[in-house]
């Protein structure tokens, strides 16, 4: 993929939900409260719309990481666009972050 490759295919369905707000307010007060309610089917539809927009505007590839990554991959395959996709995991009550053990002297 080249410089200028789009990322974050998910979001077409939420476009316009938060304009003229700080990035913190955009994520915490608008985007994440909506994303938590998305089903796998919602993500697939959103990804298909995003892929169509990218292809129609000349895009040939994108990189993304999101919930239901397998559904984004399905949309990429169905539309023929190239993609580099990774799953995303968030937890507010999960395990504490792992720390490497100290190095021996």
Backbone as ProteinMPNN parsed JSONL, in Angstrom:
{"seq_chain_A": "XXXXXXXXXXXXXXXXXXXXXXXXXXXXXXXXXXXXXXXXXXXXXXXXXXXXXXXXXXXXXXXXXXXXXXXXXXXXXXXXXXXXXXXXXXXXXXXXXXXXXXXXX", "coords_chain_A": {"N_chain_A": [[0.833, -1.174, 0.0], [0.396, 2.271, -0.599], [1.566, 5.616, 0.235], [-0.945, 7.637, 1.638], [-2.939, 5.806, 1.674], [-6.213, 4.862, 2.484], [-7.585, 4.455, 5.792], [-9.41, 2.852, 8.463], [-12.112, 1.834, 7.657], [-14.577, 1.425, 8.802], [-17.24, 3.448, 9.75], [-18.795, 4.852, 7.982], [-21.54, 4.692, 8.388], [-21.778, 6.303, 10.583], [-21.144, 8.809, 9.868], [-21.047, 12.297, 10.133], [-22.061, 12.425, 12.677], [-20.719, 13.731, 14.661], [-19.565, 16.717, 14.585], [-17.262, 19.432, 14.636], [-16.159, 19.055, 17.238], [-13.9, 18.211, 19.918], [-11.24, 15.785, 19.492], [-11.236, 13.981, 21.58], [-13.857, 14.206, 22.618], [-15.205, 13.426, 20.339], [-14.457, 10.692, 20.045], [-15.048, 9.573, 22.689], [-17.626, 10.503, 23.44], [-19.282, 10.301, 21.253], [-18.543, 8.476, 18.994], [-17.55, 5.929, 20.141], [-19.731, 5.231, 21.927], [-21.661, 4.676, 19.963], [-20.419, 2.685, 18.405], [-20.262, 0.506, 20.163], [-22.73, -0.632, 20.042], [-22.937, -1.77, 17.557], [-23.691, -4.467, 15.435], [-22.362, -7.55, 14.06], [-23.385, -7.738, 11.479], [-24.032, -5.048, 10.969], [-21.468, -3.958, 10.862], [-20.458, -5.282, 8.613], [-22.132, -4.218, 6.568], [-21.48, -1.488, 6.785], [-18.756, -1.624, 6.113], [-18.93, -2.568, 3.466], [-20.145, -0.36, 2.223], [-18.122, 1.543, 2.648], [-15.995, 0.366, 1.213], [-17.053, 0.479, -1.38], [-17.197, 3.285, -1.728], [-14.447, 3.897, -1.591], [-13.428, 2.468, -3.822], [-14.88, 3.671, -5.926], [-13.792, 6.196, -5.847], [-11.257, 5.823, -6.696], [-9.571, 4.444, -5.014], [-7.585, 1.604, -4.137], [-6.83, -0.027, -2.104], [-6.881, -0.571, 1.471], [-6.187, -0.024, 4.979], [-7.101, -1.367, 8.1], [-8.381, -1.669, 11.444], [-10.579, -3.137, 13.582], [-13.652, -3.873, 15.366], [-15.206, -7.038, 14.818], [-13.571, -7.889, 12.667], [-13.44, -9.927, 10.805], [-15.762, -9.616, 9.34], [-15.32, -7.237, 8.008], [-13.257, -8.094, 6.395], [-14.68, -9.92, 4.81], [-16.3, -8.131, 3.368], [-14.337, -6.746, 1.957], [-13.289, -8.783, 0.308], [-15.609, -9.419, -1.135], [-16.013, -7.065, -2.588], [-13.682, -6.765, -3.969], [-11.539, -5.154, -3.305], [-8.225, -4.494, -2.093], [-6.94, -5.273, 1.155], [-5.622, -4.706, 4.43], [-6.145, -6.033, 7.371], [-6.849, -6.044, 10.837], [-7.86, -7.454, 13.969], [-9.555, -5.743, 16.695], [-9.346, -5.253, 20.145], [-10.889, -4.341, 23.109], [-11.071, -3.718, 26.572], [-12.491, -2.937, 29.617], [-12.543, -4.19, 31.944], [-10.891, -6.292, 31.941], [-7.883, -8.331, 32.048], [-4.943, -7.044, 33.679], [-2.483, -4.966, 32.044], [0.242, -6.671, 30.503], [3.525, -6.977, 31.697], [6.924, -7.044, 30.861], [9.296, -9.248, 32.343], [11.908, -8.132, 34.599], [15.154, -7.485, 33.238], [17.994, -9.617, 33.582], [20.92, -8.686, 35.497]], "CA_chain_A": [[0.0, 0.0, 0.0], [1.198, 3.474, -0.758], [1.237, 6.765, 1.064], [-2.281, 8.128, 1.353], [-3.898, 4.714, 1.707], [-7.238, 5.097, 3.507], [-7.704, 3.522, 6.899], [-10.649, 2.958, 9.228], [-13.28, 1.718, 6.793], [-15.785, 1.543, 9.609], [-17.579, 4.824, 10.077], [-19.697, 5.443, 6.995], [-22.869, 4.808, 8.997], [-21.744, 7.313, 11.653], [-20.687, 10.076, 9.297], [-21.826, 13.473, 10.495], [-22.592, 12.325, 14.042], [-19.973, 14.594, 15.576], [-18.794, 17.735, 13.877], [-16.796, 20.554, 15.443], [-15.884, 18.695, 18.624], [-12.524, 17.75, 20.095], [-11.083, 14.375, 19.173], [-11.639, 13.232, 22.763], [-15.332, 14.182, 22.637], [-15.632, 12.647, 19.177], [-14.35, 9.271, 20.391], [-15.664, 9.153, 23.944], [-19.031, 10.873, 23.599], [-20.078, 10.042, 20.053], [-18.215, 7.285, 18.209], [-17.536, 4.683, 20.903], [-21.073, 4.813, 22.345], [-22.372, 4.097, 18.825], [-19.754, 1.449, 17.98], [-20.517, -0.595, 21.081], [-24.021, -1.202, 19.679], [-22.92, -2.328, 16.205], [-23.651, -5.922, 15.288], [-21.478, -7.998, 12.978], [-24.04, -7.383, 10.215], [-23.862, -3.605, 10.798], [-20.078, -3.739, 10.458], [-20.333, -5.745, 7.22], [-22.781, -3.222, 5.718], [-20.658, -0.282, 6.825], [-17.537, -1.899, 5.352], [-19.277, -2.626, 2.038], [-20.328, 1.021, 1.769], [-16.805, 2.18, 2.63], [-15.245, -0.194, 0.085], [-17.623, 1.048, -2.607], [-16.74, 4.672, -1.825], [-13.016, 3.916, -1.914], [-13.245, 2.017, -5.205], [-15.434, 4.679, -6.836], [-12.939, 7.384, -5.852], [-9.941, 5.455, -7.186], [-8.794, 3.682, -4.036], [-7.407, 0.192, -4.483], [-6.462, -0.767, -0.903], [-7.022, 0.162, 2.723], [-5.759, -0.702, 6.2], [-8.101, -1.127, 9.136], [-8.464, -2.526, 12.623], [-11.886, -2.833, 14.13], [-14.451, -4.98, 15.855], [-15.734, -7.892, 13.748], [-12.631, -7.755, 11.542], [-13.758, -10.926, 9.778], [-16.835, -9.084, 8.493], [-14.672, -6.256, 7.136], [-12.548, -8.9, 5.403], [-15.69, -10.431, 3.873], [-16.692, -7.026, 2.485], [-13.204, -6.475, 1.053], [-13.254, -9.857, -0.689], [-16.803, -9.296, -1.982], [-15.918, -5.902, -3.473], [-12.463, -6.858, -4.753], [-10.506, -4.207, -2.88], [-7.175, -5.078, -1.26], [-7.046, -4.774, 2.519], [-4.792, -5.204, 5.522], [-7.129, -5.909, 8.443], [-6.502, -6.68, 12.108], [-8.93, -7.301, 14.972], [-9.374, -4.804, 17.795], [-9.887, -5.73, 21.415], [-10.915, -3.382, 24.206], [-11.68, -4.248, 27.782], [-12.334, -2.072, 30.774], [-12.544, -5.02, 33.145], [-10.076, -7.474, 31.674], [-6.615, -8.48, 32.744], [-4.043, -5.901, 33.689], [-1.484, -5.073, 30.985], [1.384, -7.528, 30.781], [4.828, -6.31, 31.737], [8.047, -7.963, 30.714], [10.084, -9.365, 33.587], [13.15, -7.34, 34.532], [16.321, -8.144, 32.642], [19.048, -9.931, 34.546], [22.047, -7.714, 35.421]], "C_chain_A": [[0.88, 1.24, 0.0], [0.778, 4.557, 0.227], [-0.145, 7.282, 0.667], [-3.331, 7.037, 1.329], [-4.92, 4.972, 2.795], [-7.152, 4.059, 4.62], [-9.028, 3.783, 7.603], [-11.875, 2.965, 8.313], [-14.573, 1.886, 7.567], [-16.052, 3.009, 9.923], [-18.526, 5.482, 9.107], [-21.081, 5.664, 7.613], [-22.927, 5.895, 10.064], [-21.325, 8.688, 11.156], [-21.627, 11.211, 9.689], [-22.365, 13.45, 11.915], [-21.893, 13.266, 15.008], [-19.097, 15.543, 14.779], [-18.398, 18.824, 14.857], [-16.681, 20.241, 16.924], [-14.439, 18.232, 18.714], [-12.451, 16.262, 19.764], [-11.5, 13.509, 20.363], [-13.157, 13.116, 22.843], [-15.864, 13.343, 21.487], [-15.595, 11.161, 19.49], [-15.24, 8.897, 21.572], [-17.16, 9.418, 24.052], [-19.897, 10.521, 22.396], [-19.781, 8.685, 19.435], [-18.285, 6.002, 19.032], [-18.904, 4.289, 21.446], [-21.908, 4.231, 21.194], [-21.761, 2.756, 18.425], [-20.087, 0.263, 18.872], [-21.838, -1.299, 20.744], [-24.049, -1.836, 18.299], [-22.873, -3.852, 16.251], [-22.668, -6.27, 14.176], [-22.071, -7.646, 11.619], [-23.928, -5.888, 9.932], [-22.462, -3.298, 10.28], [-19.878, -4.158, 9.006], [-20.937, -4.72, 6.264], [-21.949, -1.948, 5.641], [-19.399, -0.465, 5.986], [-17.817, -1.974, 3.856], [-19.47, -1.228, 1.476], [-18.988, 1.739, 1.66], [-15.972, 1.678, 1.451], [-15.749, 0.373, -1.236], [-17.165, 2.491, -2.799], [-15.267, 4.746, -2.223], [-12.771, 3.526, -3.365], [-13.742, 3.058, -6.201], [-14.586, 5.943, -6.9], [-11.499, 7.05, -6.239], [-9.07, 4.701, -6.201], [-8.697, 2.224, -4.461], [-7.082, -0.665, -3.27], [-6.738, 0.095, 0.316], [-6.491, -0.693, 3.864], [-6.775, -0.378, 7.281], [-7.907, -2.078, 10.302], [-9.774, -2.153, 13.303], [-12.518, -4.082, 14.718], [-14.975, -5.765, 14.655], [-14.88, -7.786, 12.485], [-12.937, -8.747, 10.435], [-14.857, -10.435, 8.845], [-16.302, -7.999, 7.554], [-13.921, -6.995, 6.032], [-13.516, -9.463, 4.365], [-16.103, -9.353, 2.884], [-15.581, -6.708, 1.493], [-13.136, -7.527, -0.051], [-14.42, -9.705, -1.664], [-16.699, -8.145, -2.977], [-14.653, -5.906, -4.315], [-11.38, -5.878, -4.376], [-9.464, -4.945, -2.047], [-7.253, -4.472, 0.128], [-6.055, -5.44, 3.448], [-5.614, -4.959, 6.784], [-6.66, -6.661, 9.68], [-7.656, -6.493, 13.084], [-8.556, -6.285, 16.041], [-10.017, -5.392, 19.033], [-9.789, -4.619, 22.447], [-11.537, -4.064, 25.4], [-11.444, -3.265, 28.911], [-12.29, -2.896, 32.051], [-11.694, -6.276, 32.968], [-8.803, -7.5, 32.493], [-5.809, -7.198, 32.698], [-3.026, -6.061, 32.562], [-0.297, -5.921, 31.43], [2.651, -6.698, 30.767], [5.915, -7.361, 31.602], [8.783, -8.062, 32.049], [11.364, -8.545, 33.48], [14.283, -8.169, 33.933], [17.342, -8.468, 33.729], [20.212, -8.947, 34.396], [23.167, -8.216, 34.557]], "O_chain_A": [[1.983, 1.233, 0.546], [-0.216, 4.432, 0.943], [-0.466, 7.351, -0.519], [-4.489, 7.297, 1.003], [-4.543, 5.274, 3.927], [-6.703, 2.933, 4.407], [-9.681, 4.801, 7.372], [-12.582, 3.967, 8.208], [-15.55, 2.427, 7.049], [-15.137, 3.726, 10.329], [-19.021, 6.575, 9.38], [-21.713, 6.696, 7.386], [-24.012, 6.36, 10.414], [-21.171, 9.621, 11.945], [-22.848, 11.09, 9.586], [-23.066, 14.379, 12.317], [-22.432, 13.565, 16.074], [-18.0, 15.179, 14.354], [-19.129, 19.103, 15.807], [-17.055, 21.054, 17.769], [-13.825, 17.9, 17.7], [-13.467, 15.567, 19.755], [-12.053, 12.425, 20.177], [-13.681, 12.035, 23.11], [-16.856, 12.63, 21.638], [-16.564, 10.444, 19.241], [-16.086, 8.009, 21.464], [-17.884, 8.648, 24.683], [-21.121, 10.452, 22.513], [-20.665, 7.832, 19.359], [-19.007, 5.076, 18.661], [-19.226, 3.102, 21.432], [-22.77, 3.384, 21.427], [-22.484, 1.801, 18.139], [-20.184, -0.866, 18.391], [-22.033, -2.452, 21.13], [-25.075, -2.387, 17.898], [-22.108, -4.442, 17.015], [-22.202, -5.396, 13.445], [-21.334, -7.291, 10.699], [-23.747, -5.494, 8.78], [-22.289, -2.481, 9.375], [-19.201, -3.463, 8.249], [-20.319, -4.384, 5.254], [-21.741, -1.397, 4.56], [-19.016, 0.431, 5.235], [-17.015, -1.489, 3.057], [-19.01, -0.935, 0.372], [-18.745, 2.46, 0.693], [-15.32, 2.468, 0.768], [-14.953, 0.71, -2.113], [-16.786, 2.88, -3.903], [-14.882, 5.546, -3.076], [-11.995, 4.179, -4.062], [-13.09, 3.3, -7.217], [-14.644, 6.683, -7.883], [-10.615, 7.899, -6.123], [-7.936, 4.351, -6.527], [-9.618, 1.681, -5.071], [-7.055, -1.891, -3.371], [-6.82, 1.32, 0.224], [-6.36, -1.911, 3.743], [-7.256, 0.752, 7.37], [-7.337, -3.159, 10.153], [-10.034, -0.979, 13.564], [-11.998, -5.19, 14.589], [-15.164, -5.193, 13.582], [-15.397, -7.616, 11.382], [-12.722, -8.454, 9.259], [-14.877, -10.805, 7.671], [-16.783, -7.862, 6.43], [-13.942, -6.579, 4.874], [-13.206, -9.482, 3.174], [-16.243, -9.625, 1.692], [-15.849, -6.431, 0.324], [-12.946, -7.189, -1.219], [-14.245, -9.845, -2.874], [-17.232, -8.23, -4.083], [-14.546, -5.14, -5.273], [-10.375, -5.784, -5.081], [-9.79, -5.919, -1.368], [-7.591, -3.298, 0.278], [-5.696, -6.603, 3.264], [-5.765, -3.817, 7.219], [-6.141, -7.774, 9.584], [-8.356, -5.481, 13.03], [-7.378, -6.005, 16.261], [-11.106, -5.963, 18.97], [-8.726, -4.028, 22.635], [-12.432, -4.896, 25.253], [-10.319, -2.817, 29.13], [-12.027, -2.359, 33.127], [-11.78, -7.21, 33.765], [-8.663, -6.792, 33.49], [-5.97, -6.374, 31.798], [-2.733, -7.188, 32.162], [0.109, -5.885, 32.591], [2.823, -5.821, 29.92], [5.818, -8.446, 32.176], [8.88, -7.084, 32.79], [11.848, -8.294, 32.376], [14.349, -9.386, 34.105], [17.532, -7.699, 34.672], [20.462, -8.437, 33.304], [24.175, -7.529, 34.391]]}, "name": "protein", "num_of_chains": 1, "seq": "XXXXXXXXXXXXXXXXXXXXXXXXXXXXXXXXXXXXXXXXXXXXXXXXXXXXXXXXXXXXXXXXXXXXXXXXXXXXXXXXXXXXXXXXXXXXXXXXXXXXXXXXX"}
